[in-house]
Amino acid sequence: MSSDVGGDGPRFGVEEEFLVVDPETRAVVPGSEAALRQARDRLGARVGGEITKFQVESRTDPCRTLEELYTQLAEARAVLATSAAHAGLRIVASGSPVLGNVVSPPLTEGARQARGDATFRGLHDEASICAVQVHVELPDRERALMVSNHLRPYLPRLIALTANSPYWAEHDTGYASWRTMTWHRWPVAGPPPYFTSAKHYDAIIATLQETGALVDAGTIFWDIRPSVHLPTLELRVSDVPITAEESALFAALVRALVLASLPAVDAGERGPIIPPEMMRVAYWRAARDGMAGHGVELSTGHLVPAATLAQGMLQVARPFLAEHGDLDRVAGWLRRVIEGGDGATRQRRMAARSGRLIDVVDDLIARTAPESRGQAKSL
């Protein structure tokens, strides 16, 4: 998402990460540079590499509407898929690798990456994971950090809603979002702290830098953070969804939740304080069960069906989704996830049909970028 700001409401943008796979073995392969070669000619800075050579990434420009966002996401997936195919490769939208030897992954070269490897060491062994990141335009840092406080209770619900990483290197982990479990081993990851001000945020970052927990500001990996380079609040809690449509609808929901929090923020409310032990167990439960089980209602500590928690989140966002004309489409997506299962459920369902994980990868290839085969659709 580029940094120009303007207009009468918050724009939003999305970054998506994908795995590169061999179409014969269906295993992840270190083919990021080959997969990106032609895509860079078409999309320039809207595509790029990631921490490992197993991954590629796409980025949208700032968008006003859900349809505009979806169009850019679908285009980037189609271009990346076509570019990868020209190199004899494929891309898949999965939060974790289904097949392949992924420990230790080949890392992208560079001075910054070398500093990161010296700092984080064995944590990079499980860095072959893919997320979706949503940016919502909020140039006032103080305001953005208070919004972060208000969004914290929704983070476990968003994990469950987008869970799409049940497998890790040919093994069913028993979790719906294994990416969530692996990512939170990093020293500055998971739910962000509760902030009292921008000054408080800066003091925490200074302490983290002093302890050596950060390579630079780009390694602040909290699930909500003020963007390092953009006038946005970035939410980065979720597995990459299987389809571009799901990523776009998820982003619309996130933008609506941001908008829903602004009246309270502007009235001086800093947001609910959640005990860290409750947040931790809510994350664990969401990552384990996804939408197929129960989650923790953080205001009470009670277990509640994940579908009920998701519907409650939709109710909060409803007026703001309606304001942008997005309500019917986001509500329809939520209904489909509740009835048809999250991404993890769909991956497991495909495996159960034949007992072969290669069929899971083939299905992911087909659904990640149908537009690359001329199967264009609109929201």
N, C-alpha and C positions, 0 to 999 in steps of 0.2 A: 504494500500500500504506500503510495507516494505521499509527500508531506504537504501538499497544497491544501489549504483549509478555506472554507467559505460556505455561503448558502444559508438557508433558514432552518437547518436541523442537522443532527449528527449524521455524518456519512459513516459508512462502515466498509471494511475490507476483510479478506480472508487469505490466510496462507495454508496450503495443504502439503503434506509430506507423503511420499509414495515409496514403495520398495521396488527395486529392479529385479526381475526374475528371468531365468532361462526358460524358454518355451518348451524345451524337451524334458528337462528334469523337474521343472517348476520350482527349483530351489533359488534362493536369493543369490545374486552374483554381483561382484564389484564392477558394475558396468555404468556407473553414473555418468562419467564423461562421455562415453559413447552414446548413451541415451539422450544426453542433452545437446549433442552437437548440432543437429538441425533445428531443434526447438529454440535454441538461442538466436538463430537467424530469424525466426518468425516473431518471437516474443521478447527478445532482449533480456532486460533485467527482471522480467516477470517470471523467469525460471532460473533455477540455480541448483547447486549442490548442497549437501548437508554434512553432518559430522562424519558419517561413514560413506564409503563408496557404494554401499548397498542402496543409498537413498537419493531421491531427487525431490525438488520442492517447486511449487508454483505460488505466485502471489497475484492478487487482483490489484487494480487501481482503486481509489476511493469510489464508492458507489452510493447513489441516492436510493435506489429501489431494489427490491428483491429480485425482480426480473433481470435487471442490469447485472447484479452480482452473479446470479445463476449463469447468465450468458458467458461471463468472463471465466467462471470456474469450468464450465463445460468446454469452452474453447481451449483453455490451458491443458485440460486432461486429454483432449483429442490431439493437440499438437504434440504433447509429451509422448502419448501412446504411439503416434505415427513416427516420431523421431526414434523412439526405442525400437520399433519394428524394423525400421531401415537398418538398424545396427544388429538385427537378429535377436532382440530382447523384448520384454514386455514390462509393463508397470502394473502394480496392484495397490489398491487402497485397503490396507489392513494395518491395524495398530502394532502388530508384531509379525515376524516371519512365520509362515506355516511350515515351510520346508527349507532345509539347508543348514550348513555348518556355520553358525553365526558368532561363535566365540573363538578367538577374538576377531572382531571385524577389521578390515582394512580401513584406516582412517584417511580422510582427505588431508593432503599435505599443506603446510603453511606455517609461518612463525606463530600465529595465534593458536593453531591446532596443536603445535608442539608444546606451547606453554600449558594448554589445557591438558594434554596427556601427562605432562610432568606433575600437574596439580592433582588430577582426578584418577589417574592410574587405572586400576582394575575396574572402576566404574564404567569405563568405556567398553568393557567386554560385552555389556548388554545395552549398548547405545543404538542398536538397530531397531528403533521403534519410531512410529509415525503418529503425529498428532495433527489436529486442525487448530489454528489460532485465529481468533476473531478480534479485529481492531474496531473500536468505536471511538469516533472523534470526540475528544474531551481535552482541549488544550490547557485548561486550568488544572495544574497538578494537585493543588489542595482539594479541589472538588473531585478530581478523579480518584484520589486516595480515599475520600469518604465514600464514594460510590463502591470502591473495592470492599470496604467494610460491610456495606449493605448486600453485596453479592455473595459474600462468603457462605451464608447458609444454603445457597443454591448449588454450590460446587459438587457435593456428593450426588445430587439429583441429576446434574448434567453429565457426570461420569456414567451413571446408570443408563441414561437416555442414549448415549452415543457409544456404549461399550462395543468394541469391535476387535478384541485381541485375545481370543481364547487359547490360541496355540503358541507354542514357543519351540522352534526347532524340532518339529515332528512329534511334539508331546502336547497332549491336552492338559493344560495347567489346572483345570477345574474352576478357573476364574473367567469372568466375562471380559474384564479389562486387565490383562496381565501387564500391559504397558504402565498402568497406574502404579502397580506394585513395584516394578523395577525402577521407575523414574524417581520415586520418592526416597531412594537410597542416597541421592545426591544431597550435598550439604545445604543448598539453598533451593529447595524445590517443595512441591506440595502447596497446601493452602498458605496464603501470605499471612503475616502477623496482622493484628488489629492496630491500625495507625490512629494516632490522635491528631496528626498534622503532617504537613510536608517536611517540617523541621525534624519531627520524630522519624520519618522515613529516612531522611538523609543521615541521621545519627546511626540508625541501624545499619545502613549500607556502609558507612565509614567503619563501623566495628567489624563487619564481615570482611571488608577489604584488609583490615589490620590482621585478622586471624588467618588470612590466606585462603579463605573459602571461595573467593572470586578471582577469576582470571582478569575480568573486566566487567563493565556493567551489563554486557550481553550474556553473562552467565548468572544473572539473577533469574532463576528458573521458576519462581513462584507461579502458581496457576492463575493469578491475576497480577499484573504489574503495569505501571506506567511504561509505555514503550520507550526504549532507549533513544530512538531516532525520530519518532513521529509524535504528533500532538494527539495521541490516542491512549485509551486504556485498552490493554491487551488481555484477553482471556484465553488461556492455553491449557485448559484442564482435560480436554477430551481426545479420545482416539479419533483418527481420521475416519469419517464415515465411508461406507462402500461407494455411494453415489454422489455426484455433484449436487443433485437435487437436495439430498439430506444435508450436505454442508451448508448450502444456501439457506435452507429453512432453519437450521440450527443457529446460523448467524443472525437471522431475523429475530429469533427468540431471544438471543443474547442482547441484541440492541434494545428490544422492548423491555427487558429486565433492567437494563441501564436507565432507560427513560423512566421506568416505574420508581426507581430509587431517587431520582433527582428532586422531587418535591420535598421529601424528608431531609435530604442533604441540604437543600437550600433553606430549610427551616431550622438548621443547626443540629439535627439529629446525626450522631456519629455511627449509628448502627448497633445491632445486638452483639454483645460479648458472648462468645461461645467457648466453653472450656476446651482446651486443646485435646484432652483425652476423649471428649465426645466427638470432636471433629475427626480425630484419627480413626475411631471405630466406625464412624459414618462413612469415611472414605473406603475403609476395608470392606464394609458390607456392600457398598455400591459396586466396588471393583469385583467382588466375588459373585454377586447375584445378578448384576445388571438390572434389566427390566423384568427378569423372570422370577424374582423373589421379592424380598422385603428390604426396605431401607430404614434408616434411623431418622425419625422426626426430631430435629435438633432442639426444638423448643420444649420438648417433653422427655426426650430420651426413649420414647416408645418405638417399637417396630411397627411399621406401616407398609402395606403393599407399595412396591415401587411405582406402580401405575397411579395410585392415589396421590403420591408425592409429586409425580410429574403433572398430573391434572391440577394440583394446587398451584404449581409454578405457572402453569398456563393461565390460571385465573388471575394471578398477579399481573401477568403480561398482557392480558386480553385487551384492555382499553387502548394500549399503545400499539399493539398489533393491528387493531381495527383502524386506528388513526392513519396508519401507513398502508392500509388495504391488504395486510398480510394475514389476517386472522384465520380465514377459511383454510388457507393453504397450510399454515403451521398447525392448526387444529387437526386437519386431515392427516398430516404426517404423524402427529402424536398418536392418533387413533390407529394408524397402520402399524406403528412400532408396538403399541400395546397388544394389538390383535395378532400381528405377524412375527413379532420378536425383534430384538435389537440385532446389531450386526453379528455379535457372538453367537446368538441363537441361530441365525441364518447360516453362518459358517458351519456350525455343528450339524444342522439339518442336512446340509449338502454332503457332509462326510458320512452321515448315517445312511444315506441312500445307497452308497456303494461300498462303504468301508474304506475308501481311498482318499487320502489327503490331497492327492494330485487333482481330484475333482473339485476340491475346495478352491485351489489356486486357479483352476480353469474358470470357475464361476466368478471369482474375483476379477480376473482379467476381463471377462466379458462385461461385467457390470461397472468396472472402474471408468471406462471411456467408450461407451457404445457409439458416441458421435464419431469416433475415429473410423468406424465401419459404415458411416452413412446413416446411422439410426438416430437421427436428430429428434429431439423432443423439446417441448417447452414446459414450464411449470404449470 
